[in-house]
Amino acid sequence: MEKPGPVVATPLLLTARLRLVAADESLAAALLDFHERNRAHLAPWDPPTEAGFFTEAVQARRLHDAAAAFAAGIGFRYLLQPIGDASRVIGSINFSNIVRSAFQSCNLGYALDQQYEGQAVMTEALRCTIGELFSPRVNLHRIQAAYRTENWRSAEVLKRLNFHDEGVCPDYLFIDGLWRVHRLVALLNKGFVEPASWRAG
């Protein structure tokens, strides 16, 4: 019997205002522009960047790696684009560290252009992408996120999406020169379908 291929999310999702596009190295220049525009804005929340991060070559490599992970079903990175402007990136969502077996879980990270804050854009994007990951097609059971306790915008977005609190973790990530406290939250898939292999034995 042929082994089934990896479970892969839909590479293009649409909302009222957004195109959510799977990572593709052809978008390296647009992604670099996003990072350059938001360099100071994202600095307090992002881990240290690698050498050459603010170059198109590094962004292309990172997108290439993300596309390979997407195809293998082990990580799903989406880039946010306004409807009608496929040349511009205004944010990203990354479902990483996808583990199947008895865990069926992943980590969530995201970033949004400062210009679009306060407009529920990230809430709209996350509601759509989480719907895809919790659909019978991808069928994850749990999504975990962590945010700095000072980051009230992330707290509000995740609360709006019904993530539940799992506690505070000291020295969770090295960000902006120090180990930072983060709050851990998670969302469970009430429609999770147990894999057939669990019932076979």
Secondary structure, DSSP 8 states (H G I E B T S, - for coil): ----------SEEE-SSEEEEE--GGGHHHHHHHHHHTHHHHTTTS----TTTTSHHHHHHHHHHHHHHHHHTS-EEEEEEETT-TT---EEEEEEEEE-TTT-EEEEEEEE-GGGTTTTHHHHHHHHHHHHHTSTTT--SEEEEEEETT-HHHHHHHHHTT-EEEEEEEEEEEETTEEEEEEEEEEE-TT----HHHHH-
